């Protein structure tokens, strides 16, 4: 499972963290704990893609994102 941190999600979607949290609530998505550091929260790549599609955002290249 490919996880993307919430911080990276905000950068990829070019939105504020508050906006991401609001969009996640609207979609009923919950963040997953990061495998390396449970304090960090992440979305799966599929969840990120769904949020982007729902809000008509294009994702930048995600090759460097864990």
C-alpha positions as CSV (number, residue, x, y, z in Angstrom):
1,X,0.0,0.0,0.0
2,X,1.5,3.3,-1.1
3,X,0.9,6.0,1.6
4,X,1.2,9.7,1.1
5,X,1.6,12.0,4.2
6,X,-1.1,14.6,4.7
7,X,1.6,17.3,4.3
8,X,2.5,15.9,0.9
9,X,-1.1,15.6,0.0
10,X,-1.6,19.3,0.6
11,X,1.4,20.1,-1.5
12,X,0.3,17.8,-4.3
13,X,-3.2,19.3,-4.3
14,X,-2.0,22.9,-3.7
15,X,-4.4,23.4,-0.8
16,X,-4.3,24.3,2.8
17,X,-4.3,21.6,5.5
18,X,-7.7,22.8,6.8
19,X,-9.1,22.4,3.3
20,X,-7.8,18.9,3.1
21,X,-9.3,17.9,6.5
22,X,-12.7,19.4,5.4
23,X,-12.6,17.5,2.1
24,X,-11.7,14.3,3.9
25,X,-14.7,14.8,6.3
26,X,-17.0,15.4,3.3
27,X,-15.7,12.2,1.6
28,X,-15.8,10.1,4.8
29,X,-12.1,9.4,4.6
30,X,-9.9,8.6,7.6
31,X,-6.1,9.1,7.6
32,X,-3.9,6.0,8.2
33,X,-1.0,6.0,10.6
34,X,2.4,6.1,8.8
35,X,4.3,2.8,8.9
36,X,7.5,4.5,10.0
37,X,6.1,7.0,12.5
38,X,2.6,6.5,13.9
39,X,2.4,10.2,14.8
40,X,2.2,11.1,11.1
41,X,-1.0,10.5,9.3
42,X,-1.3,9.5,5.6
43,X,-3.7,8.8,2.9
44,X,-3.4,5.9,0.4
45,X,-2.7,6.9,-3.1
46,X,-6.2,5.7,-4.1
47,X,-7.8,7.9,-1.5
48,X,-5.7,10.9,-2.7
49,X,-6.7,10.2,-6.2
50,X,-10.4,10.1,-5.2
51,X,-10.1,13.4,-3.3
52,X,-8.4,15.0,-6.3
53,X,-11.0,13.7,-8.8
54,X,-13.9,14.8,-6.6
55,X,-12.6,18.3,-6.3
56,X,-11.3,18.5,-9.9
57,X,-7.6,18.8,-8.9
58,X,-4.7,17.4,-10.9
59,X,-2.0,15.7,-9.0
60,X,1.7,16.6,-9.7
61,X,4.2,13.8,-10.2
62,X,4.3,11.6,-7.0
63,X,7.5,9.7,-7.7
64,X,9.4,11.2,-4.8
65,X,6.6,10.9,-2.2
66,X,6.5,8.0,0.3
